[in-house]
Amino acid sequence: MASGVRLSTPPELRPGTCRVVPLGGIGEVGRNMTVFELDGKILIVDCGVLFPEEYQPGVDLILPDFSYLEDRLDDVVGLVLTHGHEDHIGAVPYLLRMKPDIPLIGSTLTLALIEAKLEEHRIRPLTLAVTEGDTEQLGPFECEFVAVNHSIPDALAVAIKTEAGTILHTGDFKMDQLPLDGRITDLRAFARLGEEGVDLFLTDSTNAEVPGFTTTEKEIGPVLEGLFARAKKRVIVASFASHVHRIQQVLDAAALHGRKVCFVGRSMVRNMGIAAKLGYLDVPEGILVDLKQVDQLPDHQVVLMCTGSQGEPMAALSRMANGDHRIQLDSGDLVVLASSLIPGNETSVFRVVNGLMKLGTEVVHKGMAKVHVSGHASEGELLYCYNIVKPTHVMPVHGETRHLIANGRIAESTGVPSSNVLLTEDGSVVDLQDGVARVSGQIECGYVYVDGSSIGEITDADLKDRRTLGEEGFISIISVVNRQTGTIVSGPDIHARGVAEDDAVFDEVKPRIARALEEAVQSNADHTTHQLQQVVRRVIGTWVNRKLRRRPMIVPVVLEA
């Protein structure tokens, strides 16, 4: 199994060679984006966001690194979107800010969701709607679209046929044999493509560590109905705002038990309006009510469908748990978390769960009842796919490192040679020529942080400073020196936040700082202000570390009289 060892800059791309460069989604769950380059033209598959973790304070979203494409945007023949989840379409507005006329290719629902998002950014895109079985020629790339089953309707895999070989990209998929919409993963198309020859197979790795087969969606409906039947007061269901199938089951269960449903959260209202308008969501007559009407209904007739199943701090459920949402939860309310835990979100989710339970609500999640099934293929389904497709080379995508490795081992167990399993990372360069794929280099590919209105201006060093401020506190020291006399005219004045209960604790170190500053000025009158500030930093830093066992952010200021 080829490892993801960091390599040198890749060689110049030769004619007839297809270069594959993942700019996100490798080693992480989110930020999915892969670039395909051939004969001077570029095809992109997906362009998603990654949601920040606790060690990235203040960050709203994390984007793929577009710098590889910045000077090549005129060469982009299209952006294929496999489905409408945020981790696959969320970064599209930021890419189209750079070039608004990049054609977007996807299914009807996927394009409707991204068009609504782009409207908020005042971008009117060029779109091409496709469905399973369609074939489109995009520059030197012949793209065939294949139906796959996922936790959102209208998901597509894409087979990219080029003179260098054939690439099959699954997107996110599973093989639910009893999907709610009757649309199953087209294994016949996978088999046909396999017979024609798949040279490079990019496969969803998210559930590669999970044995067996992913549970069918139809098993969720009866569980939800049972929960609704025993609920005495309000039912609050949290889910992704794009999980049409789960929301359909909530609507059906509510209708069965005489409850009204209110969508809470802007993205939930927007996405379900789109899904209903396009016929992907069957809304029973009269079941929906506005948030303003909820207070007028008795509790046993209310279902609130909201966002926040991943513990996002600004989502509706988190704000309800904190008591700062218009909806005030109370003892006896039932909260259902109808989603999987995205790796890395566990702490945030259980913080919300604890907050909800303090309010007296009953909380049901996937670990307690079958209220959610994954949208990703488990080990058994991946085995089926490898045996059907029989790819020459495999490149696991969409997952953390452990998922990618597990997926690679599954491929090997079906007979794919270890040397043909390409374990890569974001920025790895894979070249496909005459049906042979190999890792040929590495490009710089970092995180791009969206923080308020700034994009890419926040660095990892800035985040480290924020973590230090949040965890260790802040100390500022102001001193005024007279270089001629070599004495301190004023200070040092110390102001601290989050370090000690009382600034008087620093009285002990002030004489040491003064002495060190005077010695520095007297020994060398040419010391720069920065050098004097470093003297202060060392003295206070050593003392705080030894005395208080803290490593706060220290900002020394030395002024001249």
C-alpha positions in Angstrom: 0.0 0.0 0.0 1.6 3.3 -1.1 2.0 5.6 1.9 1.3 9.3 2.0 5.0 10.3 2.5 5.5 13.9 1.6 7.1 14.1 -1.8 8.8 16.7 -3.9 7.2 19.1 -6.4 5.6 17.0 -9.2 7.2 17.0 -12.7 5.7 19.1 -15.6 2.5 17.4 -16.8 3.1 15.6 -20.0 0.5 15.5 -22.9 -1.9 12.6 -22.6 -1.4 12.3 -18.8 -4.3 12.9 -16.5 -3.3 14.5 -13.2 -5.4 14.0 -10.1 -4.9 16.4 -7.2 -7.2 16.3 -4.1 -7.4 19.8 -2.5 -9.5 18.5 0.4 -11.3 15.5 1.8 -8.2 13.3 2.3 -7.4 12.8 6.0 -10.5 14.7 7.1 -14.3 14.3 6.9 -15.3 17.4 4.9 -13.8 19.9 2.5 -14.1 17.5 -0.4 -12.6 18.7 -3.7 -10.6 16.9 -6.4 -9.0 18.5 -9.4 -8.5 16.5 -12.7 -6.1 18.0 -15.3 -5.5 16.9 -18.8 -4.0 18.6 -21.9 -4.3 22.1 -20.4 -7.9 21.7 -19.2 -9.2 21.2 -15.7 -12.3 19.4 -14.3 -13.2 19.8 -10.6 -15.3 17.3 -8.7 -17.0 18.8 -5.6 -16.1 21.9 -3.6 -17.1 21.6 0.0 -16.3 23.1 3.4 -15.0 21.6 6.7 -16.5 22.8 9.9 -14.1 24.0 12.6 -13.2 22.1 15.7 -12.7 23.5 19.2 -9.0 24.1 18.7 -9.9 26.5 15.8 -11.6 29.3 17.9 -13.5 32.0 16.0 -13.4 30.2 12.6 -16.7 29.9 10.8 -15.7 27.6 8.0 -12.6 26.0 6.5 -12.2 26.0 2.7 -10.1 24.0 0.3 -6.9 25.8 -0.7 -7.7 27.3 -4.2 -4.1 28.6 -4.7 -3.3 25.7 -7.0 -6.1 26.9 -9.4 -5.7 30.7 -9.0 -3.8 31.2 -12.2 -5.7 28.5 -14.1 -9.3 29.3 -13.6 -9.8 30.0 -17.4 -8.8 26.4 -18.0 -11.6 25.0 -15.8 -14.2 23.3 -18.1 -16.6 22.5 -15.3 -17.3 21.8 -11.6 -19.2 18.5 -11.1 -21.2 18.4 -7.8 -21.9 14.8 -6.7 -24.6 15.8 -4.2 -26.0 18.7 -2.1 -24.3 18.3 1.3 -22.3 21.2 2.6 -19.0 19.2 2.7 -19.4 18.9 -1.1 -20.9 22.2 -2.2 -20.3 24.7 0.7 -17.2 26.2 -0.8 -18.6 26.8 -4.3 -19.6 30.5 -3.6 -16.0 31.2 -2.6 -14.6 29.6 -5.7 -17.1 31.4 -7.9 -16.2 34.7 -6.4 -12.9 34.2 -8.2 -14.6 33.3 -11.5 -18.4 33.4 -11.6 -18.9 31.7 -14.9 -17.4 28.3 -14.1 -20.1 25.8 -15.2 -21.8 23.8 -12.4 -22.9 20.3 -13.3 -25.1 18.3 -11.1 -28.5 16.8 -10.4 -31.7 18.9 -10.2 -31.8 19.0 -6.4 -28.1 19.6 -6.0 -28.1 22.5 -8.4 -31.3 24.0 -6.7 -29.5 23.9 -3.3 -26.4 25.5 -4.5 -28.3 28.2 -6.5 -30.1 29.2 -3.4 -26.8 29.5 -1.6 -25.3 31.5 -4.4 -28.2 33.9 -4.4 -27.2 35.0 -0.9 -23.7 35.7 -2.4 -25.3 37.6 -5.4 -23.9 35.1 -7.9 -25.9 33.7 -10.8 -24.2 30.6 -12.0 -24.0 28.8 -15.2 -25.6 25.4 -14.6 -26.1 22.1 -16.4 -28.6 19.6 -14.9 -27.8 16.0 -15.4 -29.3 12.7 -14.3 -28.2 9.1 -14.1 -27.3 7.6 -17.4 -26.4 11.0 -19.0 -23.0 11.5 -20.6 -21.5 15.0 -21.1 -18.2 16.0 -22.9 -16.4 18.6 -20.8 -13.3 19.5 -22.7 -11.1 16.3 -22.9 -13.2 14.7 -20.1 -16.1 12.5 -21.0 -18.3 12.3 -17.9 -20.9 9.6 -17.4 -23.2 10.0 -14.4 -24.3 7.0 -12.3 -27.1 6.9 -9.6 -25.9 6.3 -6.1 -27.8 6.1 -2.9 -26.9 8.5 0.0 -28.6 10.4 2.8 -29.8 13.0 0.4 -31.7 12.4 -2.8 -30.2 12.7 -6.3 -26.6 11.8 -5.5 -24.4 10.8 -8.4 -21.1 9.0 -9.0 -19.1 10.2 -12.0 -17.1 8.1 -14.4 -14.4 10.3 -16.1 -13.2 8.8 -19.4 -10.0 10.2 -20.8 -7.2 9.2 -23.2 -5.1 8.4 -20.1 -7.6 6.0 -18.7 -11.0 5.8 -16.9 -11.5 7.1 -13.4 -14.6 6.3 -11.4 -15.4 8.7 -8.5 -18.2 7.4 -6.2 -18.8 10.6 -4.3 -20.5 9.8 -1.0 -22.6 6.6 -1.4 -24.1 3.5 0.2 -26.0 0.5 -1.1 -29.3 0.7 0.7 -31.5 -1.9 -1.0 -34.8 -0.4 0.4 -34.3 3.4 0.1 -37.2 5.7 0.8 -37.3 7.1 -2.7 -36.7 3.7 -4.4 -33.5 4.9 -6.1 -30.7 2.4 -5.5 -27.1 2.6 -6.3 -26.7 1.4 -9.9 -24.5 -1.6 -9.5 -25.2 -2.7 -13.1 -23.6 0.5 -14.3 -20.7 -0.1 -11.9 -20.3 -3.6 -13.3 -20.5 -2.4 -16.9 -17.8 0.3 -16.3 -15.7 -2.4 -14.6 -16.0 -4.6 -17.6 -14.9 -1.7 -19.8 -12.0 -1.1 -17.4 -11.7 1.2 -14.5 -8.1 2.3 -14.1 -8.5 4.5 -11.0 -11.3 4.0 -8.5 -11.8 6.9 -6.0 -14.0 5.5 -3.2 -15.8 6.9 -0.2 -13.9 5.8 2.9 -16.1 7.2 5.7 -17.5 3.9 7.0 -14.6 1.6 5.9 -14.0 0.6 9.6 -17.6 -0.4 10.1 -18.2 -4.2 9.5 -21.1 -5.5 7.6 -23.7 -3.4 5.7 -25.2 0.0 6.5 -28.7 -0.3 8.0 -31.5 0.5 5.6 -33.3 3.9 6.0 -36.7 2.1 6.3 -35.8 0.8 9.7 -35.8 4.4 11.1 -39.5 5.2 10.4 -41.0 2.7 12.9 -38.5 3.9 15.6 -39.5 7.5 15.1 -43.2 6.6 15.2 -42.7 4.8 18.5 -41.0 7.8 20.0 -43.7 10.1 18.8 -46.4 7.8 20.2 -45.0 7.9 23.8 -44.0 11.6 23.8 -46.3 13.5 26.1 -45.1 17.0 25.2 -43.2 18.6 22.4 -40.8 16.6 20.2 -37.7 18.3 18.9 -35.8 16.5 16.1 -32.3 17.8 15.1 -30.9 16.8 11.8 -28.8 18.2 8.9 -30.7 20.8 7.0 -30.3 18.8 3.8 -31.3 15.3 5.1 -34.5 15.1 3.1 -35.2 11.4 3.8 -35.0 11.8 7.6 -37.2 14.9 7.5 -39.7 13.0 5.3 -39.9 10.3 8.1 -40.4 13.0 10.7 -43.3 14.5 8.6 -44.9 11.0 8.2 -44.6 10.2 11.9 -46.0 13.6 12.9 -49.0 13.1 10.6 -49.6 9.7 12.0 -49.8 11.1 15.5 -51.7 14.3 14.9 -48.8 16.7 15.3 -47.9 19.8 13.4 -44.3 20.4 12.2 -42.4 23.6 12.4 -39.0 24.0 10.6 -36.6 26.0 12.8 -33.5 27.6 11.3 -32.9 29.5 8.1 -31.1 26.7 6.2 -33.7 24.1 7.3 -36.6 26.3 6.1 -34.8 27.1 2.8 -33.7 23.6 1.9 -37.0 21.9 2.7 -38.9 24.6 0.7 -36.7 23.7 -2.3 -37.1 19.9 -1.7 -40.9 20.2 -1.5 -41.1 22.5 -4.5 -39.1 20.0 -6.6 -41.1 17.0 -5.4 -38.4 15.4 -3.3 -40.3 16.0 -0.1 -44.0 14.9 0.3 -45.5 17.3 2.7 -48.9 16.2 4.1 -51.6 18.9 3.7 -51.8 21.4 6.6 -49.0 19.8 8.6 -46.5 22.7 8.5 -46.9 25.6 10.8 -44.9 28.8 11.2 -42.7 29.4 14.3 -45.1 32.2 15.3 -48.0 29.7 15.5 -46.2 27.1 17.7 -47.0 28.9 21.0 -50.7 28.7 20.2 -50.7 24.9 19.9 -50.8 22.5 22.8 -47.4 20.8 23.5 -48.6 17.3 22.5 -49.3 18.6 19.0 -45.9 20.1 18.3 -42.8 18.8 16.4 -39.9 21.2 15.9 -37.5 20.2 13.2 -34.2 22.0 13.6 -30.5 22.1 12.9 -27.7 21.6 15.4 -27.2 17.8 15.5 -23.4 18.3 15.5 -23.3 20.7 18.4 -22.7 23.8 16.3 -22.7 26.7 18.7 -24.9 29.0 16.6 -27.4 26.3 15.5 -30.9 26.2 16.8 -30.5 23.2 19.1 -27.4 24.6 20.8 -29.1 27.9 21.5 -32.1 26.0 22.9 -29.8 24.1 25.2 -28.3 27.4 26.4 -31.6 29.0 26.9 -31.0 31.8 24.4 -33.4 30.7 21.7 -37.0 31.9 21.2 -38.1 28.2 21.8 -37.7 27.5 25.6 -37.4 23.8 26.3 -38.9 22.4 29.4 -39.1 19.2 31.4 -40.9 16.4 29.5 -39.9 17.6 26.0 -38.3 14.9 23.9 -35.2 15.7 21.9 -34.1 13.3 19.1 -30.6 13.7 17.6 -31.3 12.1 14.2 -27.7 12.1 12.8 -24.3 10.4 13.1 -21.5 12.0 15.0 -19.0 13.5 12.6 -15.5 12.6 13.9 -14.2 15.4 16.1 -17.6 16.7 17.0 -18.3 14.4 20.0 -17.4 16.9 22.7 -19.5 19.6 21.2 -22.5 17.3 20.8 -22.4 15.9 24.3 -22.0 19.4 25.7 -25.4 20.2 24.0 -26.9 16.9 25.3 -25.8 17.7 28.8 -27.3 21.2 28.5 -30.6 19.7 27.2 -30.8 17.2 30.1 -30.2 19.9 32.7 -33.4 21.5 31.4 -35.2 18.3 32.1 -35.7 17.1 28.5 -35.3 13.5 27.5 -32.6 13.1 24.8 -32.5 10.2 22.4 -29.5 9.7 20.1 -28.1 7.0 17.7 -26.3 5.3 20.6 -29.6 4.6 22.4 -32.1 3.9 19.6 -32.1 3.5 15.9 -33.0 7.1 15.1 -30.4 7.5 12.3 -28.5 5.4 9.8 -25.3 6.4 8.0 -25.2 7.6 4.4 -22.0 5.8 3.7 -21.0 2.3 2.6 -19.7 0.0 5.2 -17.1 -2.7 4.7 -19.4 -5.2 3.2 -20.7 -2.8 0.6 -17.2 -1.7 -0.3 -16.2 -5.3 -0.8 -19.1 -5.7 -3.2 -18.0 -2.6 -5.1 -14.4 -3.7 -5.5 -15.5 -7.1 -6.7 -17.9 -5.7 -9.2 -15.7 -2.9 -10.5 -12.4 -4.8 -10.4 -10.3 -1.6 -10.6 -6.6 -1.6 -11.5 -5.8 1.1 -9.0 -7.6 2.4 -5.9 -7.4 5.8 -4.3 -9.4 6.0 -1.1 -11.0 9.4 -0.5 -13.4 11.1 1.9 -12.2 10.2 5.4 -9.7 10.5 8.1 -6.3 8.6 7.8 -7.7 5.6 9.6 -10.7 5.4 7.2 -8.4 5.6 4.2 -6.1 2.9 5.4 -9.1 0.6 6.3 -10.5 1.2 2.8 -7.2 0.4 1.2 -7.0 -2.9 3.1 -10.5 -3.8 1.9 -9.4 -3.2 -1.7 -6.3 -5.4 -1.1 -8.5 -8.2 0.3 -10.3 -8.3 -3.1 -7.1 -8.7 -5.0 -6.0 -5.2 -5.8 -2.2 -5.3 -5.5 -0.8 -3.3 -2.5 1.3 -1.2 -4.8 -1.8 -0.1 -6.7 -3.6 1.2 -3.5 -2.6 4.9 -3.4 -2.9 6.3 0.1 -2.6 10.1 -0.4 -3.2 13.3 1.5 -4.5 16.8 0.5 -2.1 18.1 -2.1 -0.8 14.7 -3.3 -0.4 14.5 -7.1 -1.4 11.3 -8.8 -0.6 10.9 -12.5 -2.6 8.5 -14.7 -1.0 7.6 -18.0 -1.9 4.6 -20.3 -4.0 3.2 -17.5 -1.1 3.3 -14.9 -1.5 5.5 -11.8 1.3 6.6 -9.5 1.9 9.3 -6.9 4.3 11.7 -8.6 4.7 14.6 -6.1 3.1 17.0 -3.6 1.9 20.6 -3.8 1.4 23.0 -1.0 -2.1 22.7 0.2 -3.2 24.2 3.5 -6.3 25.2 5.3 -8.1 28.4 4.3 -10.1 29.9 7.2 -13.3 31.9 6.9 -13.5 34.2 9.9 -16.4 36.7 9.7 -15.8 38.7 6.5 -12.2 37.7 6.1 -11.2 34.7 4.0 -7.7 33.3 4.2 -6.3 36.1 6.4 -6.4 34.0 9.6 -3.3 31.8 9.9 -2.5 28.8 12.1 -0.3 31.2 14.2 -3.3 33.4 14.8 -5.3 30.4 16.0 -2.5 29.4 18.3 -2.6 32.9 19.8 -6.3 32.6 20.2 -6.0 29.3 22.0 -3.3 30.7 24.3 -5.6 33.7 25.1 -8.5 31.4 25.8 -6.6 28.7 27.8 -3.7 30.6 29.5 -4.7 34.2 29.7 -3.0 37.5 28.8 -0.4 39.8 30.5 0.7 43.3 29.3 3.6 45.1 30.9 4.2 48.8 30.2 7.6 50.4 31.1 9.1 53.8 30.3 12.9 54.1 30.2 15.4 56.9 30.0 18.3 55.8 27.9 20.5 58.7 29.0 20.3 58.0 32.6 19.7 54.2 32.2 16.8 54.4 34.6 13.1 53.4 34.5 10.9 56.5 34.6 7.6 54.8 34.9 6.5 51.2 35.6 6.6 48.4 35.1 2.8 48.5 35.1 1.3 45.0 34.8 -2.3 44.2 33.6 -3.5 40.7 33.4 -6.6 38.8 32.3 -7.4 35.2 33.0 -4.0 34.6 34.8 -4.5 35.4 38.4 -7.4 36.6 40.6 -5.5 39.7 41.7 -2.9 41.7 39.8 -1.2 42.2 43.2 0.4 38.8 42.8 2.7 40.4 40.3 4.2 42.8 42.8 6.9 40.2 43.5 8.2 40.2 40.0 8.1 44.0 39.2 11.5 44.7 40.9 13.1 41.9 38.8 11.7 43.4 35.6 12.9 46.9 36.5 16.4 45.6 37.5 16.7 43.6 34.2 15.6 46.5 32.1 18.0 48.9 33.8 20.9 46.5 33.4 20.1 46.0 29.7 20.0 49.8 29.0 23.1 50.5 31.0 25.2 47.7 29.5 24.3 48.7 25.9 22.6 52.0 25.1 22.1 50.8 21.5 19.6 48.1 22.5 16.6 48.3 20.2 13.1 48.7 21.7 12.4 45.1 20.5 15.4 43.8 22.4 14.3 45.5 25.6 10.8 44.1 25.2 12.3 40.6 24.9 14.2 41.2 28.1 10.9 41.9 29.8 9.2 38.9 28.2 11.9 36.5 29.4 11.8 37.7 33.0 8.0 37.7 33.4 7.6 34.5 31.3 10.1 32.6 33.5 8.5 33.9 36.7 4.9 33.1 35.7 5.8 29.7 34.5 7.6 28.8 37.7 5.3 30.6 40.2 1.8 30.2 38.6 2.5 27.2 36.3 1.0 29.2 33.4 2.1 30.1 29.9 0.0 33.2 29.1 0.3 35.5 26.1 2.8 38.2 27.1 2.8 41.6 25.4 5.6 43.8 26.7 5.7 47.5 25.8 8.8 49.6 26.4 8.6 53.3 25.7 11.4 55.9 25.8 11.0 59.1 27.9 
